[in-house]
Amino acid sequence: MAEQRETYKGREIVVRTEVDVPREGTAESTAIGTGSAGGEAVDLKIDGKKIFVIQNSSGSYIATGFAFDPQPSPMDLARKIIDYRDAGR
């Protein structure tokens, strides 16, 4: 999958997945902090800030540091994080 970019509520979201992100265990993946739990490697940035994301065994995406229900896509997860931050939580 190619890189996806979207502006949501004035915030820039960039999602790169397996094709664009080095696989876990390589020197480059260690340097950028790519995470994967046996699923697709995902690099998610909101306004240039890295969000650590993993794909769980059911194929949904979760972000560390946030207590959200798993989301069906990294882009949906990013929107949820932005909504949470905009609510002042």
N, C-alpha and C positions, 0 to 999 in steps of 0.2 A: 504494500500500500504506500502511496506517495505521501509526502508531507501534506497535512491539512492545516489551513490557517482560517481563522474566523475572528471577527470582532464582535464581542457580546457585551452589551452595556458599557461600551467605551473601553473595554479591556481586550488586549490581544491574546488569543489562544493559539498555540502552535502544538500540534500533535504529530509526532513521528513514530512509526511503528516498525516492526521487525525488519523490513527491507532496508530502511534508512538508518536504523539503530544497530550498532555493533552487538553481537551476541554476548551474553553474560560469560564472564570468565576470561575475556580477552583484555589486554592491557588498556585498550581504548574504552571499553565498557566500564572498567573499574574507575577510570579517570572521570567519566561523566556521570557515574552513579546509576547506571541502568539497572532496573530491577525486573525480575521475572520469576514466577513461581510455577515453572513448568508450562507456562502459557506464552503468549505473545509479548515480546519486549516492547515497552512503551516509554517514550520520552515526552513528557507533558510540561509545557512552560506556559505560565500566565504572566503577562507583562514582563517576560524575560526571566522570571523566577521559576526554578525547577521544582516540580511537584513529584514526589516519589510515588509511582503507581505500579500495581501488580494486577495481573489477571488471575482470578481465582479458578478453582476447578470447574465451576459451572459456566465459565466464560465471561463473567461479569468483572468489572474493574473497580478497584478500591484504592484509596489514597491513604498513606500513613499520616497520622496526626489529625484525621477527620473521622467523626463517628457517623458517617452516612451509610445508608443502605447501598449495597453494590449497584453500580449503574451499568447499563447495557453497552455503553461505548465510552472511550476516553473523553470525547467531546461533551457528552452528557455529564460526565463527572466534573469536567472543568466548569461548565455552566452552573452546576450545583455549588461548587466551591465559591464562585463569584457571587451567587445569590446569598450564600451564607455570610461572606465578608461584607457585602453591601447592607445586610441586615444588622451589622455592627456586633456580631457575635465573635 
